Amino acid sequence: MTDLVREFSPAGLVIGEVQIEKKRKGFQKAVISLKNTEHKSREAVLQFLEEVEGIQFVKYTA
């Protein structure tokens, strides 16, 4: 988690809530809610998240 905090900080994103779900065969899925503290545009946030390794799906809600 601390690696994610370091990676998100320069973009002005702060972790709000984390939900971890167990999947089949011992796999886990984490749903992480982020707060946009620098009020960057939706496009800027999505572009940043696309480049973060390990993120497979991004949903932006206002």
All heavy atoms as TSV, in Angstrom:
chain	resi	resn	atom	element	x	y	z
A	1	MET	N	N	0.815	-1.195	0.000
A	1	MET	CA	C	0.000	0.000	0.000
A	1	MET	C	C	0.859	1.259	0.000
A	1	MET	O	O	0.501	2.219	-0.644
A	1	MET	CB	C	-0.884	-0.009	1.238
A	1	MET	CG	C	-2.321	-0.262	1.077
A	1	MET	SD	S	-3.036	0.077	-0.473
A	1	MET	CE	C	-4.599	-0.502	-0.131
A	2	THR	N	N	1.959	1.241	0.737
A	2	THR	CA	C	2.786	2.444	0.791
A	2	THR	C	C	3.359	2.775	-0.577
A	2	THR	O	O	3.552	3.949	-0.883
A	2	THR	CB	C	3.931	2.302	1.821
A	2	THR	OG1	O	4.699	1.140	1.495
A	2	THR	CG2	C	3.389	2.183	3.225
A	3	ASP	N	N	3.615	1.761	-1.406
A	3	ASP	CA	C	4.087	2.021	-2.764
A	3	ASP	C	C	3.033	2.777	-3.560
A	3	ASP	O	O	3.345	3.690	-4.321
A	3	ASP	CB	C	4.432	0.717	-3.485
A	3	ASP	CG	C	5.658	0.043	-2.901
A	3	ASP	OD1	O	6.440	0.718	-2.206
A	3	ASP	OD2	O	5.827	-1.163	-3.144
A	4	LEU	N	N	1.771	2.397	-3.386
A	4	LEU	CA	C	0.688	3.087	-4.090
A	4	LEU	C	C	0.562	4.532	-3.616
A	4	LEU	O	O	0.355	5.432	-4.426
A	4	LEU	CB	C	-0.641	2.362	-3.884
A	4	LEU	CG	C	-0.807	1.034	-4.593
A	4	LEU	CD1	C	-2.134	0.399	-4.219
A	4	LEU	CD2	C	-0.705	1.201	-6.090
A	5	VAL	N	N	0.683	4.746	-2.319
A	5	VAL	CA	C	0.591	6.110	-1.781
A	5	VAL	C	C	1.685	6.975	-2.404
A	5	VAL	O	O	1.424	8.096	-2.844
A	5	VAL	CB	C	0.699	6.106	-0.236
A	5	VAL	CG1	C	0.818	7.512	0.302
A	5	VAL	CG2	C	-0.505	5.408	0.366
A	6	ARG	N	N	2.897	6.455	-2.460
A	6	ARG	CA	C	4.004	7.215	-3.073
A	6	ARG	C	C	3.756	7.491	-4.547
A	6	ARG	O	O	4.101	8.545	-5.054
A	6	ARG	CB	C	5.326	6.454	-2.912
A	6	ARG	CG	C	5.947	6.661	-1.572
A	6	ARG	CD	C	7.354	6.085	-1.536
A	6	ARG	NE	N	7.456	5.335	-0.304
A	6	ARG	CZ	C	7.736	4.054	-0.192
A	6	ARG	NH1	N	8.031	3.357	-1.256
A	6	ARG	NH2	N	7.770	3.473	0.970
A	7	GLU	N	N	3.168	6.536	-5.238
A	7	GLU	CA	C	2.924	6.695	-6.663
A	7	GLU	C	C	1.791	7.687	-6.942
A	7	GLU	O	O	1.846	8.455	-7.897
A	7	GLU	CB	C	2.604	5.344	-7.293
A	7	GLU	CG	C	2.682	5.371	-8.781
A	7	GLU	CD	C	3.024	4.020	-9.371
A	7	GLU	OE1	O	3.209	3.042	-8.628
A	7	GLU	OE2	O	3.080	3.968	-10.603
A	8	PHE	N	N	0.769	7.687	-6.108
A	8	PHE	CA	C	-0.383	8.565	-6.317
A	8	PHE	C	C	-0.139	9.998	-5.846
A	8	PHE	O	O	-0.742	10.931	-6.369
A	8	PHE	CB	C	-1.620	8.019	-5.609
A	8	PHE	CG	C	-2.146	6.729	-6.165
A	8	PHE	CD1	C	-2.832	5.849	-5.346
A	8	PHE	CD2	C	-1.976	6.386	-7.493
A	8	PHE	CE1	C	-3.337	4.648	-5.843
A	8	PHE	CE2	C	-2.466	5.195	-8.000
A	8	PHE	CZ	C	-3.149	4.325	-7.172
A	9	SER	N	N	0.710	10.202	-4.863
A	9	SER	CA	C	0.927	11.527	-4.260
A	9	SER	C	C	1.311	12.614	-5.255
A	9	SER	O	O	0.732	13.698	-5.214
A	9	SER	CB	C	1.974	11.441	-3.150
A	9	SER	OG	O	1.455	10.713	-2.083
A	10	PRO	N	N	2.277	12.393	-6.157
A	10	PRO	CA	C	2.635	13.467	-7.092
A	10	PRO	C	C	1.484	13.920	-7.986
A	10	PRO	O	O	1.468	15.043	-8.467
A	10	PRO	CB	C	3.759	12.864	-7.935
A	10	PRO	CG	C	4.284	11.730	-7.138
A	10	PRO	CD	C	3.137	11.236	-6.325
A	11	ALA	N	N	0.517	13.047	-8.193
A	11	ALA	CA	C	-0.631	13.382	-9.038
A	11	ALA	C	C	-1.746	14.036	-8.235
A	11	ALA	O	O	-2.795	14.363	-8.776
A	11	ALA	CB	C	-1.158	12.131	-9.719
A	12	GLY	N	N	-1.542	14.212	-6.929
A	12	GLY	CA	C	-2.566	14.837	-6.098
A	12	GLY	C	C	-3.692	13.897	-5.724
A	12	GLY	O	O	-4.777	14.334	-5.352
A	13	LEU	N	N	-3.440	12.589	-5.816
A	13	LEU	CA	C	-4.461	11.599	-5.481
A	13	LEU	C	C	-4.159	10.999	-4.117
A	13	LEU	O	O	-3.034	10.632	-3.825
A	13	LEU	CB	C	-4.496	10.495	-6.532
A	13	LEU	CG	C	-4.818	10.958	-7.957
A	13	LEU	CD1	C	-4.666	9.808	-8.925
A	13	LEU	CD2	C	-6.205	11.546	-8.031
A	14	VAL	N	N	-5.195	10.915	-3.280
A	14	VAL	CA	C	-5.062	10.385	-1.926
A	14	VAL	C	C	-6.012	9.204	-1.797
A	14	VAL	O	O	-7.174	9.273	-2.227
A	14	VAL	CB	C	-5.417	11.469	-0.882
A	14	VAL	CG1	C	-5.373	10.910	0.527
A	14	VAL	CG2	C	-4.486	12.652	-1.013
A	15	ILE	N	N	-5.535	8.117	-1.206
A	15	ILE	CA	C	-6.372	6.935	-1.022
A	15	ILE	C	C	-7.449	7.237	0.014
A	15	ILE	O	O	-7.154	7.670	1.123
A	15	ILE	CB	C	-5.534	5.719	-0.595
A	15	ILE	CG1	C	-4.590	5.325	-1.734
A	15	ILE	CG2	C	-6.428	4.541	-0.217
A	15	ILE	CD1	C	-3.641	4.194	-1.407
A	16	GLY	N	N	-8.713	7.015	-0.365
A	16	GLY	CA	C	-9.827	7.263	0.536
A	16	GLY	C	C	-10.305	5.999	1.209
A	16	GLY	O	O	-10.407	5.926	2.422
A	17	GLU	N	N	-10.573	4.962	0.435
A	17	GLU	CA	C	-11.115	3.714	0.969
A	17	GLU	C	C	-10.551	2.544	0.179
A	17	GLU	O	O	-10.331	2.651	-1.029
A	17	GLU	CB	C	-12.638	3.725	0.852
A	17	GLU	CG	C	-13.316	2.496	1.376
A	17	GLU	CD	C	-14.829	2.542	1.181
A	17	GLU	OE1	O	-15.377	3.582	0.829
A	17	GLU	OE2	O	-15.448	1.488	1.389
A	18	VAL	N	N	-10.304	1.433	0.853
A	18	VAL	CA	C	-9.804	0.226	0.197
A	18	VAL	C	C	-10.707	-0.944	0.588
A	18	VAL	O	O	-10.982	-1.144	1.761
A	18	VAL	CB	C	-8.347	-0.085	0.621
A	18	VAL	CG1	C	-7.873	-1.377	-0.018
A	18	VAL	CG2	C	-7.425	1.058	0.274
A	19	GLN	N	N	-11.163	-1.675	-0.417
A	19	GLN	CA	C	-11.955	-2.886	-0.191
A	19	GLN	C	C	-11.238	-4.036	-0.878
A	19	GLN	O	O	-10.921	-3.945	-2.059
A	19	GLN	CB	C	-13.353	-2.752	-0.786
A	19	GLN	CG	C	-14.184	-1.671	-0.176
A	19	GLN	CD	C	-15.508	-1.509	-0.903
A	19	GLN	OE1	O	-15.775	-2.170	-1.898
A	19	GLN	NE2	N	-16.345	-0.629	-0.403
A	20	ILE	N	N	-10.952	-5.097	-0.137
A	20	ILE	CA	C	-10.277	-6.252	-0.713
A	20	ILE	C	C	-11.263	-7.405	-0.768
A	20	ILE	O	O	-11.895	-7.752	0.220
A	20	ILE	CB	C	-9.020	-6.622	0.096
A	20	ILE	CG1	C	-8.036	-5.460	0.040
A	20	ILE	CG2	C	-8.400	-7.906	-0.433
A	20	ILE	CD1	C	-6.746	-5.663	0.760
A	21	GLU	N	N	-11.384	-7.973	-1.960
A	21	GLU	CA	C	-12.309	-9.078	-2.179
A	21	GLU	C	C	-11.518	-10.318	-2.558
A	21	GLU	O	O	-10.586	-10.238	-3.342
A	21	GLU	CB	C	-13.277	-8.739	-3.307
A	21	GLU	CG	C	-14.085	-7.490	-3.070
A	21	GLU	CD	C	-14.894	-7.083	-4.296
A	21	GLU	OE1	O	-14.910	-7.839	-5.289
A	21	GLU	OE2	O	-15.501	-6.004	-4.257
A	22	LYS	N	N	-11.897	-11.460	-2.001
A	22	LYS	CA	C	-11.259	-12.718	-2.381
A	22	LYS	C	C	-11.988	-13.281	-3.587
A	22	LYS	O	O	-13.203	-13.296	-3.646
A	22	LYS	CB	C	-11.277	-13.702	-1.232
A	22	LYS	CG	C	-10.404	-13.247	-0.087
A	22	LYS	CD	C	-10.031	-14.396	0.787
A	22	LYS	CE	C	-9.084	-13.854	1.841
A	22	LYS	NZ	N	-8.091	-14.788	2.205
A	23	LYS	N	N	-11.208	-13.730	-4.547
A	23	LYS	CA	C	-11.755	-14.318	-5.763
A	23	LYS	C	C	-11.455	-15.813	-5.768
A	23	LYS	O	O	-10.883	-16.345	-4.838
A	23	LYS	CB	C	-11.145	-13.646	-6.997
A	23	LYS	CG	C	-11.402	-12.138	-7.070
A	23	LYS	CD	C	-12.854	-11.845	-6.989
A	23	LYS	CE	C	-13.354	-11.167	-8.207
A	23	LYS	NZ	N	-14.753	-10.897	-8.195
A	24	ARG	N	N	-11.792	-16.454	-6.856
A	24	ARG	CA	C	-11.525	-17.888	-6.998
A	24	ARG	C	C	-10.028	-18.184	-6.975
A	24	ARG	O	O	-9.210	-17.344	-7.331
A	24	ARG	CB	C	-12.085	-18.396	-8.323
A	24	ARG	CG	C	-13.582	-18.373	-8.399
A	24	ARG	CD	C	-13.997	-18.855	-9.731
A	24	ARG	NE	N	-13.636	-17.796	-10.689
A	24	ARG	CZ	C	-14.278	-17.530	-11.793
A	24	ARG	NH1	N	-15.289	-18.249	-12.134
A	24	ARG	NH2	N	-13.911	-16.559	-12.573
A	25	LYS	N	N	-9.699	-19.369	-6.583
A	25	LYS	CA	C	-8.331	-19.893	-6.600
A	25	LYS	C	C	-7.360	-19.036	-5.790
A	25	LYS	O	O	-6.189	-18.927	-6.123
A	25	LYS	CB	C	-7.825	-20.047	-8.030
A	25	LYS	CG	C	-8.662	-21.005	-8.861
A	25	LYS	CD	C	-8.113	-21.157	-10.246
A	25	LYS	CE	C	-9.019	-22.061	-11.076
A	25	LYS	NZ	N	-8.568	-22.168	-12.452
A	26	GLY	N	N	-7.848	-18.355	-4.762
A	26	GLY	CA	C	-6.975	-17.600	-3.882
A	26	GLY	C	C	-6.578	-16.221	-4.369
A	26	GLY	O	O	-5.785	-15.540	-3.727
A	27	PHE	N	N	-7.087	-15.788	-5.510
A	27	PHE	CA	C	-6.766	-14.457	-6.013
A	27	PHE	C	C	-7.515	-13.399	-5.214
A	27	PHE	O	O	-8.577	-13.652	-4.667
A	27	PHE	CB	C	-7.134	-14.325	-7.500
A	27	PHE	CG	C	-6.257	-15.129	-8.399
A	27	PHE	CD1	C	-6.699	-16.336	-8.904
A	27	PHE	CD2	C	-4.989	-14.683	-8.732
A	27	PHE	CE1	C	-5.892	-17.088	-9.748
A	27	PHE	CE2	C	-4.177	-15.435	-9.568
A	27	PHE	CZ	C	-4.635	-16.641	-10.077
A	28	GLN	N	N	-6.948	-12.208	-5.160
A	28	GLN	CA	C	-7.593	-11.098	-4.487
A	28	GLN	C	C	-7.764	-9.935	-5.455
A	28	GLN	O	O	-6.967	-9.759	-6.374
A	28	GLN	CB	C	-6.767	-10.627	-3.295
A	28	GLN	CG	C	-6.707	-11.603	-2.169
A	28	GLN	CD	C	-5.926	-11.055	-0.997
A	28	GLN	OE1	O	-5.144	-10.132	-1.132
A	28	GLN	NE2	N	-6.148	-11.632	0.161
A	29	LYS	N	N	-8.799	-9.151	-5.204
A	29	LYS	CA	C	-9.060	-7.951	-6.002
A	29	LYS	C	C	-9.223	-6.807	-5.019
A	29	LYS	O	O	-9.949	-6.920	-4.030
A	29	LYS	CB	C	-10.325	-8.145	-6.816
A	29	LYS	CG	C	-10.777	-6.912	-7.558
A	29	LYS	CD	C	-11.994	-7.239	-8.401
A	29	LYS	CE	C	-13.169	-6.417	-7.986
A	29	LYS	NZ	N	-14.359	-6.656	-8.786
A	30	ALA	N	N	-8.530	-5.712	-5.271
A	30	ALA	CA	C	-8.653	-4.537	-4.411
A	30	ALA	C	C	-9.397	-3.444	-5.159
A	30	ALA	O	O	-9.090	-3.150	-6.317
A	30	ALA	CB	C	-7.279	-4.030	-3.993
A	31	VAL	N	N	-10.379	-2.866	-4.507
A	31	VAL	CA	C	-11.097	-1.714	-5.039
A	31	VAL	C	C	-10.644	-0.519	-4.211
A	31	VAL	O	O	-10.859	-0.477	-2.999
A	31	VAL	CB	C	-12.624	-1.915	-4.946
A	31	VAL	CG1	C	-13.350	-0.670	-5.441
A	31	VAL	CG2	C	-13.049	-3.147	-5.719
A	32	ILE	N	N	-9.985	0.428	-4.869
A	32	ILE	CA	C	-9.390	1.564	-4.169
A	32	ILE	C	C	-10.087	2.844	-4.603
A	32	ILE	O	O	-10.131	3.154	-5.793
A	32	ILE	CB	C	-7.883	1.665	-4.468
A	32	ILE	CG1	C	-7.171	0.368	-4.068
A	32	ILE	CG2	C	-7.267	2.860	-3.755
A	32	ILE	CD1	C	-5.732	0.293	-4.517
A	33	SER	N	N	-10.633	3.575	-3.645
A	33	SER	CA	C	-11.250	4.872	-3.918
A	33	SER	C	C	-10.186	5.947	-3.688
A	33	SER	O	O	-9.508	5.953	-2.671
A	33	SER	CB	C	-12.425	5.121	-2.983
A	33	SER	OG	O	-13.408	4.138	-3.173
A	34	LEU	N	N	-10.068	6.844	-4.657
A	34	LEU	CA	C	-9.078	7.914	-4.574
A	34	LEU	C	C	-9.770	9.267	-4.523
A	34	LEU	O	O	-10.812	9.463	-5.140
A	34	LEU	CB	C	-8.147	7.873	-5.794
A	34	LEU	CG	C	-7.365	6.586	-5.985
A	34	LEU	CD1	C	-6.703	6.577	-7.350
A	34	LEU	CD2	C	-6.328	6.429	-4.896
A	35	LYS	N	N	-9.156	10.205	-3.806
A	35	LYS	CA	C	-9.652	11.582	-3.764
A	35	LYS	C	C	-8.688	12.454	-4.563
A	35	LYS	O	O	-7.476	12.383	-4.389
A	35	LYS	CB	C	-9.736	12.075	-2.320
A	35	LYS	CG	C	-10.758	11.328	-1.505
A	35	LYS	CD	C	-10.832	11.845	-0.100
A	35	LYS	CE	C	-11.833	11.010	0.690
A	35	LYS	NZ	N	-11.968	11.485	2.056
A	36	ASN	N	N	-9.242	13.275	-5.428
A	36	ASN	CA	C	-8.468	14.171	-6.277
A	36	ASN	C	C	-8.276	15.490	-5.525
A	36	ASN	O	O	-9.075	16.409	-5.648
A	36	ASN	CB	C	-9.224	14.374	-7.594
A	36	ASN	CG	C	-8.488	15.237	-8.577
A	36	ASN	OD1	O	-7.413	15.728	-8.309
A	36	ASN	ND2	N	-9.098	15.421	-9.736
A	37	THR	N	N	-7.206	15.600	-4.737
A	37	THR	CA	C	-7.012	16.757	-3.866
A	37	THR	C	C	-6.565	18.010	-4.602
A	37	THR	O	O	-6.718	19.111	-4.089
A	37	THR	CB	C	-5.992	16.443	-2.757
A	37	THR	OG1	O	-4.746	16.097	-3.353
A	37	THR	CG2	C	-6.484	15.301	-1.888
A	38	GLU	N	N	-6.009	17.840	-5.797
A	38	GLU	CA	C	-5.553	19.010	-6.566
A	38	GLU	C	C	-6.564	19.431	-7.620
A	38	GLU	O	O	-6.299	20.311	-8.430
A	38	GLU	CB	C	-4.194	18.715	-7.210
A	38	GLU	CG	C	-3.086	18.564	-6.185
A	38	GLU	CD	C	-1.725	18.372	-6.815
A	38	GLU	OE1	O	-1.597	18.509	-8.050
A	38	GLU	OE2	O	-0.789	18.084	-6.069
A	39	HIS	N	N	-7.718	18.772	-7.621
A	39	HIS	CA	C	-8.810	19.096	-8.545
A	39	HIS	C	C	-8.346	19.113	-10.002
A	39	HIS	O	O	-8.701	20.010	-10.766
A	39	HIS	CB	C	-9.473	20.419	-8.159
A	39	HIS	CG	C	-9.917	20.452	-6.737
A	39	HIS	ND1	N	-10.981	19.712	-6.280
A	39	HIS	CD2	C	-9.405	21.084	-5.653
A	39	HIS	CE1	C	-11.129	19.908	-4.984
A	39	HIS	NE2	N	-10.187	20.728	-4.564
A	40	LYS	N	N	-7.549	18.106	-10.359
A	40	LYS	CA	C	-7.113	17.968	-11.751
A	40	LYS	C	C	-8.294	17.497	-12.592
A	40	LYS	O	O	-9.264	16.945	-12.080
A	40	LYS	CB	C	-5.959	16.977	-11.849
A	40	LYS	CG	C	-4.700	17.488	-11.184
A	40	LYS	CD	C	-3.536	16.615	-11.484
A	40	LYS	CE	C	-2.297	17.242	-10.862
A	40	LYS	NZ	N	-1.091	16.571	-11.237
A	41	SER	N	N	-8.184	17.685	-13.880
A	41	SER	CA	C	-9.278	17.303	-14.771
A	41	SER	C	C	-9.445	15.791	-14.803
A	41	SER	O	O	-8.516	15.030	-14.513
A	41	SER	CB	C	-9.010	17.814	-16.185
A	41	SER	OG	O	-7.957	17.080	-16.781
A	42	ARG	N	N	-10.632	15.382	-15.181
A	42	ARG	CA	C	-10.938	13.953	-15.309
A	42	ARG	C	C	-9.952	13.283	-16.255
A	42	ARG	O	O	-9.422	12.226	-15.974
A	42	ARG	CB	C	-12.372	13.798	-15.825
A	42	ARG	CG	C	-12.796	12.376	-16.084
A	42	ARG	CD	C	-14.224	12.367	-16.664
A	42	ARG	NE	N	-14.741	11.039	-16.750
A	42	ARG	CZ	C	-14.585	10.243	-17.808
A	42	ARG	NH1	N	-13.928	10.671	-18.868
A	42	ARG	NH2	N	-15.094	9.029	-17.805
A	43	GLU	N	N	-9.684	13.922	-17.384
A	43	GLU	CA	C	-8.778	13.363	-18.384
A	43	GLU	C	C	-7.362	13.209	-17.835
A	43	GLU	O	O	-6.696	12.209	-18.084
A	43	GLU	CB	C	-8.766	14.234	-19.647
A	43	GLU	CG	C	-10.050	14.179	-20.444
A	43	GLU	CD	C	-11.160	15.048	-19.838
A	43	GLU	OE1	O	-10.862	15.998	-19.082
A	43	GLU	OE2	O	-12.332	14.745	-20.088
A	44	ALA	N	N	-6.896	14.186	-17.076
A	44	ALA	CA	C	-5.546	14.119	-16.505
A	44	ALA	C	C	-5.427	12.973	-15.510
A	44	ALA	O	O	-4.426	12.251	-15.493
A	44	ALA	CB	C	-5.185	15.442	-15.841
A	45	VAL	N	N	-6.450	12.792	-14.686
A	45	VAL	CA	C	-6.438	11.708	-13.692
A	45	VAL	C	C	-6.466	10.352	-14.392
A	45	VAL	O	O	-5.689	9.452	-14.070
A	45	VAL	CB	C	-7.615	11.842	-12.708
A	45	VAL	CG1	C	-7.733	10.613	-11.828
A	45	VAL	CG2	C	-7.455	13.093	-11.863
A	46	LEU	N	N	-7.351	10.186	-15.368
A	46	LEU	CA	C	-7.446	8.916	-16.079
A	46	LEU	C	C	-6.159	8.602	-16.824
A	46	LEU	O	O	-5.695	7.455	-16.833
A	46	LEU	CB	C	-8.639	8.925	-17.036
A	46	LEU	CG	C	-10.011	8.966	-16.368
A	46	LEU	CD1	C	-11.107	9.078	-17.420
A	46	LEU	CD2	C	-10.235	7.760	-15.487
A	47	GLN	N	N	-5.552	9.597	-17.437
A	47	GLN	CA	C	-4.289	9.398	-18.154
A	47	GLN	C	C	-3.195	8.949	-17.186
A	47	GLN	O	O	-2.436	8.033	-17.477
A	47	GLN	CB	C	-3.861	10.677	-18.870
A	47	GLN	CG	C	-2.593	10.511	-19.667
A	47	GLN	CD	C	-2.217	11.789	-20.391
A	47	GLN	OE1	O	-2.809	12.837	-20.179
A	47	GLN	NE2	N	-1.231	11.700	-21.243
A	48	PHE	N	N	-3.137	9.567	-16.011
A	48	PHE	CA	C	-2.150	9.177	-15.011
A	48	PHE	C	C	-2.371	7.727	-14.574
A	48	PHE	O	O	-1.439	6.925	-14.502
A	48	PHE	CB	C	-2.220	10.097	-13.792
A	48	PHE	CG	C	-1.388	9.613	-12.637
A	48	PHE	CD1	C	-0.020	9.800	-12.628
A	48	PHE	CD2	C	-1.982	8.943	-11.581
A	48	PHE	CE1	C	0.743	9.329	-11.581
A	48	PHE	CE2	C	-1.219	8.477	-10.529
A	48	PHE	CZ	C	0.142	8.665	-10.534
A	49	LEU	N	N	-3.618	7.362	-14.282
A	49	LEU	CA	C	-3.921	6.019	-13.790
A	49	LEU	C	C	-3.669	4.940	-14.834
A	49	LEU	O	O	-3.323	3.810	-14.492
A	49	LEU	CB	C	-5.365	5.953	-13.290
A	49	LEU	CG	C	-5.638	6.757	-12.017
A	49	LEU	CD1	C	-7.123	6.744	-11.695
A	49	LEU	CD2	C	-4.828	6.237	-10.843
A	50	GLU	N	N	-3.810	5.276	-16.119
A	50	GLU	CA	C	-3.533	4.308	-17.179
A	50	GLU	C	C	-2.069	3.876	-17.175
A	50	GLU	O	O	-1.740	2.788	-17.614
A	50	GLU	CB	C	-3.876	4.900	-18.550
A	50	GLU	CG	C	-5.355	4.956	-18.821
A	50	GLU	CD	C	-5.665	5.619	-20.150
A	50	GLU	OE1	O	-4.730	6.104	-20.829
A	50	GLU	OE2	O	-6.850	5.664	-20.510
A	51	GLU	N	N	-1.191	4.726	-16.668
A	51	GLU	CA	C	0.240	4.435	-16.679
A	51	GLU	C	C	0.731	3.764	-15.400
A	51	GLU	O	O	1.888	3.383	-15.313
A	51	GLU	CB	C	1.012	5.723	-16.939
A	51	GLU	CG	C	0.680	6.302	-18.302
A	51	GLU	CD	C	1.456	7.561	-18.615
A	51	GLU	OE1	O	2.464	7.820	-17.949
A	51	GLU	OE2	O	1.040	8.260	-19.539
A	52	VAL	N	N	-0.152	3.601	-14.408
A	52	VAL	CA	C	0.236	2.949	-13.162
A	52	VAL	C	C	0.171	1.440	-13.374
A	52	VAL	O	O	-0.872	0.903	-13.761
A	52	VAL	CB	C	-0.679	3.374	-11.993
A	52	VAL	CG1	C	-0.331	2.597	-10.725
A	52	VAL	CG2	C	-0.557	4.867	-11.747
A	53	GLU	N	N	1.278	0.756	-13.105
A	53	GLU	CA	C	1.348	-0.685	-13.304
A	53	GLU	C	C	0.432	-1.412	-12.326
A	53	GLU	O	O	0.384	-1.087	-11.140
A	53	GLU	CB	C	2.782	-1.161	-13.089
A	53	GLU	CG	C	2.995	-2.611	-13.411
A	53	GLU	CD	C	4.438	-3.030	-13.266
A	53	GLU	OE1	O	5.322	-2.176	-13.366
A	53	GLU	OE2	O	4.659	-4.221	-13.032
A	54	GLY	N	N	-0.320	-2.370	-12.835
A	54	GLY	CA	C	-1.183	-3.192	-11.991
A	54	GLY	C	C	-2.631	-2.759	-11.971
A	54	GLY	O	O	-3.492	-3.497	-11.512
A	55	ILE	N	N	-2.934	-1.567	-12.467
A	55	ILE	CA	C	-4.329	-1.117	-12.507
A	55	ILE	C	C	-4.971	-1.674	-13.771
A	55	ILE	O	O	-4.467	-1.481	-14.867
A	55	ILE	CB	C	-4.433	0.420	-12.465
A	55	ILE	CG1	C	-3.953	0.919	-11.109
A	55	ILE	CG2	C	-5.865	0.866	-12.748
A	55	ILE	CD1	C	-4.053	2.416	-10.935
A	56	GLN	N	N	-6.087	-2.365	-13.594
A	56	GLN	CA	C	-6.748	-2.994	-14.726
A	56	GLN	C	C	-8.046	-2.302	-15.133
A	56	GLN	O	O	-8.505	-2.471	-16.242
A	56	GLN	CB	C	-7.032	-4.458	-14.409
A	56	GLN	CG	C	-5.767	-5.261	-14.229
A	56	GLN	CD	C	-6.060	-6.711	-13.906
A	56	GLN	OE1	O	-7.204	-7.105	-13.698
A	56	GLN	NE2	N	-5.026	-7.514	-13.859
A	57	PHE	N	N	-8.640	-1.562	-14.236
A	57	PHE	CA	C	-9.926	-0.937	-14.538
A	57	PHE	C	C	-10.031	0.368	-13.750
A	57	PHE	O	O	-9.684	0.415	-12.587
A	57	PHE	CB	C	-11.081	-1.873	-14.140
A	57	PHE	CG	C	-12.432	-1.289	-14.361
A	57	PHE	CD1	C	-12.986	-1.231	-15.630
A	57	PHE	CD2	C	-13.159	-0.766	-13.314
A	57	PHE	CE1	C	-14.246	-0.682	-15.841
A	57	PHE	CE2	C	-14.418	-0.213	-13.507
A	57	PHE	CZ	C	-14.951	-0.172	-14.774
A	58	VAL	N	N	-10.491	1.404	-14.436
A	58	VAL	CA	C	-10.660	2.706	-13.773
A	58	VAL	C	C	-12.072	3.214	-14.037
A	58	VAL	O	O	-12.547	3.186	-15.164
A	58	VAL	CB	C	-9.634	3.738	-14.321
A	58	VAL	CG1	C	-9.891	5.096	-13.720
A	58	VAL	CG2	C	-8.215	3.291	-14.062
A	59	LYS	N	N	-12.738	3.644	-12.980
A	59	LYS	CA	C	-14.066	4.248	-13.103
A	59	LYS	C	C	-14.000	5.598	-12.417
A	59	LYS	O	O	-13.603	5.702	-11.257
A	59	LYS	CB	C	-15.113	3.365	-12.442
A	59	LYS	CG	C	-16.500	3.936	-12.499
A	59	LYS	CD	C	-17.486	3.016	-11.817
A	59	LYS	CE	C	-18.862	3.626	-11.772
A	59	LYS	NZ	N	-19.794	2.781	-11.013
A	60	TYR	N	N	-14.359	6.641	-13.112
A	60	TYR	CA	C	-14.310	8.000	-12.565
A	60	TYR	C	C	-15.707	8.453	-12.218
A	60	TYR	O	O	-16.600	8.423	-13.050
A	60	TYR	CB	C	-13.705	8.950	-13.601
A	60	TYR	CG	C	-13.423	10.332	-13.077
A	60	TYR	CD1	C	-12.141	10.680	-12.668
A	60	TYR	CD2	C	-14.422	11.281	-12.988
A	60	TYR	CE1	C	-11.862	11.940	-12.198
A	60	TYR	CE2	C	-14.162	12.558	-12.500
A	60	TYR	CZ	C	-12.881	12.887	-12.110
A	60	TYR	OH	O	-12.608	14.141	-11.627
A	61	THR	N	N	-15.915	8.831	-10.958
A	61	THR	CA	C	-17.208	9.389	-10.553
A	61	THR	C	C	-16.975	10.730	-9.908
A	61	THR	O	O	-15.994	10.919	-9.186
A	61	THR	CB	C	-17.940	8.471	-9.561
A	61	THR	OG1	O	-17.112	8.240	-8.431
A	61	THR	CG2	C	-18.294	7.136	-10.185
A	62	ALA	N	N	-17.837	11.662	-10.183
A	62	ALA	CA	C	-17.674	13.022	-9.639
A	62	ALA	C	C	-18.136	13.121	-8.224
A	62	ALA	O	O	-18.833	12.350	-7.688
A	62	ALA	CB	C	-18.431	14.002	-10.505
